[in-house]
Amino acid sequence: MTDQDTLTSKIISALRFPLAVMVVVIHSWSPLRLMPFNPDWDSFTGMDFAIGLQVLLSNVVAKVAVPAFYVISGYLFFLHVKAFNRNTYITKISKRARTILFPYILWNLLGLLRSITLDLKDVAINAAPLSEILATIKERISLSTFWNCNTWGLENVNWLGQITPGSGPILIPMWFLRDLMVVILFTPIIFYVLKRFKLTALSILALNYITGIWPIIPGFSINATFFFSLGAYFSIHGKDIVIEFQKYRILVYILYIPLTIAELLFNSTSSWWGNRIYPFYMILSVVVVFNIIAAFITKGKGIWIIEMQKYTFFIYGAHSLFGFTIANFLLQVIPGHSTHWIGISVCYLLAPVIAILTCIYTQRLLRKWCPQLLASLIGGRRHIAKRIK
């Protein structure tokens, strides 16, 4: 391994924790979360600020997390792979079954258990008969529970005017792993097409991503396919992703601020213009975050972020399962938490912090007392789950 390979590995490792934080920020909720940012600039109010803050962070800046994770996944999947034969495919699929499929099922089982518990609580409070309790449980248990029982983004349309909603399993954030598993199944095709047709194939996928013209099949998303293929392209052709992205750092830095402001003012994908700008902004943002982290690591700063990557997977799985539940409970003591713009903004900013800290300390407890359970939850990453002596 060359010095550049080592540096690139450190940069990718350092990226994981900030991206996980962004995922949590995306899911941070407040009473104003669904409100559009349409201020009267002549009488800009505190509530306008609170709404704009949430649109900017959750719906604009933090949205780069998912594409960046897909790029990393694609890059690492094909790293140092010279020939993608049957044995390579089987080996990689077997490894991903342990690191992705099993945790995916386990986290969704926990999500199902939480959902049933909440349903039973409501039934118990209303003194419903046993038949209703059983019906509630039966309704929750189905194959769609582990695939696409939740739907969102019904306002999103592609360039043909087709509605392109998102979907996910019972534990909604797991849709990322679901789509990743699907795209991994097609890696022999991805390898051949990118190896043979190079930038032509990648450009066609980019066009599909930008226009949104793609089969509407739950789990088979252009988001996963394009960004995974983007990362895969560099590995397949022996290019260092950090070096390649650094070639465009000046350009992306110049474009990033005006496009961020545009996405804020257009409410991201909630408007026609915001929806059209969004794909370009996401591609740009991926290059930006790689370059920002690369700048820190290259200068010897932020090395502690590399160590924090060990919490990434658990934060991803646990923040919506119980992290935000604890955060929202604790934040009830904040004055004006649901009525005043200052209280709402403070709670909005503190909720991800509390949720992340809850996940980190829960992982530490599991690492000490239940290392096998933790290993299962984070995909058999035993170097992370190893019991503390």
Secondary structure, 3 states (H helix, E strand, C coil): CCHHHHHHHHHHHHHHHHHHHHHHHHCCCCCCCCCCCCCCHHHCCHHHHHHHHHHHHHHHHHHHHHHHHHHHHHHHHCCCCCCCCHHHHHHHHHHHHHHHHHHHHHHHHHHHHHHHHHHHHHHHHCCCCHHHHHHHHHHHCCHHHHCCCEEECCCCECCCCCECCEEECCCHHHHHHHHHHHHHHCHHHHHHHHHHHHHHHHHHHHHHHHHCCCCCECCECHHHHHHHHHHHHHHHCCCCHHHHHHCCHHHHHHHHHHHHHHHHHCCHHHCHHHHHHHHHHHHHHHHHHHHHHHHHHHCCCCCHHHHHHHHHHHHHHHHHHHHHHHHHHHHHHCCCCCCCHHHHHHHHHHHHHHHHHHHHHHHHHHHHHCHHHHHHHCCCCHHHHCCCC
